Amino acid sequence: MKMGVLFVTAIKKPEYRTRVDIHSQWLSDTGFVIGTSAYAIPQQDGFTITTQGENNKHGKKISVITNKNRNYGSKPVIHLYLAKNFSSTGLSEGDFLAAKFEYGIIEAKKLPAAQKYCVIGSHDYEAFLQFSGGWLSDTGFMPDTATTVSVSDDGITFRVWDGVTESYADFVKFARSSKCQIIQPRKNQTITTMDIPGYILNRAGFGDGDICGIDYEYGAIRLFKPDLRKIGF
């Protein structure tokens, strides 16, 4: 079983309200190869897509097609339009969903509200996560800015040193007394990135393949693990 994160978007065509695009790397591995016919079945707060659903009267026939987005190459993609009988799913624009990929079936359930969701990856056989994009700079995490990392039972919190309310020496003293790590965002070509290594993720109970939520405000980012049991996973 593999896990992924999906996102509900809105499109301009009037005949559809919202859409979920699935271009996961797990599609081919789980039998959803290009040209396959599949059937989407609405559920409360989610849906199921299966290759064996032709006898389900509530199912909607869809196709696995070639992704035309050059960023993904000629990989399979599923476009699921949420309209008509899918109005009962309770999904709306901006929702994140946890997706469980097994052979011949994809099950998706709505995640608790958060500003972002992602899946922990791996690097050199260890859990690894990289933040990237303009949202880091917008929240004060500029390249080479010192940042504390504190780990607790409910997640990981990142706080940026603003250089105004305390000196850097006091900042380091606080980090040491609080047993916090200090890391720095970096500039990678034109974007800001921040790497979170495995030893930090492991301390908070995150592992390769885990879904994690991200909430942020200016000067602070919180990484947390949603309780997937509450959504039926």
LINPELIN-V217846 format. One record per residue. NEAR is the number of other C-alpha atoms within 10 Angstrom. Layout:
[[NEAR] [NEAR]]
This chain:
[[9] [15] [19] [21] [21] [21] [18] [20] [17] [15] [13] [8] [8] [7] [10] [13] [17] [22] [19] [19] [14] [20] [19] [19] [14] [21] [23] [17] [14] [16] [16] [25] [18] [18] [11] [13] [17] [22] [21] [25] [21] [21] [17] [13] [17] [21] [22] [18] [24] [22] [19] [12] [19] [15] [8] [11] [8] [14] [20] [18] [16] [18] [20] [21] [19] [17] [18] [12] [10] [8] [8] [14] [10] [13] [20] [24] [24] [21] [15] [20] [21] [23] [14] [10] [12] [22] [15] [14] [18] [14] [22] [18] [14] [15] [21] [26] [25] [26] [24] [18] [21] [17] [16] [16] [21] [22] [20] [26] [25] [25] [23] [16] [15] [16] [12] [16] [25] [19] [19] [21] [17] [15] [11] [7] [9] [15] [21] [23] [19] [13] [13] [17] [14] [13] [15] [23] [17] [12] [15] [17] [28] [20] [17] [13] [16] [20] [26] [22] [21] [19] [20] [11] [9] [13] [20] [21] [20] [21] [20] [23] [21] [16] [11] [7] [9] [11] [12] [14] [9] [11] [19] [18] [13] [14] [17] [13] [8] [12] [13] [18] [15] [19] [17] [18] [23] [17] [15] [12] [7] [8] [14] [20] [22] [22] [14] [18] [15] [22] [13] [17] [21] [15] [14] [19] [17] [23] [19] [18] [16] [17] [23] [21] [20] [18] [15] [18] [14] [14] [17] [18] [19] [18] [21] [22] [17] [20] [13] [14] [7] [9] [16] [9] [12]]
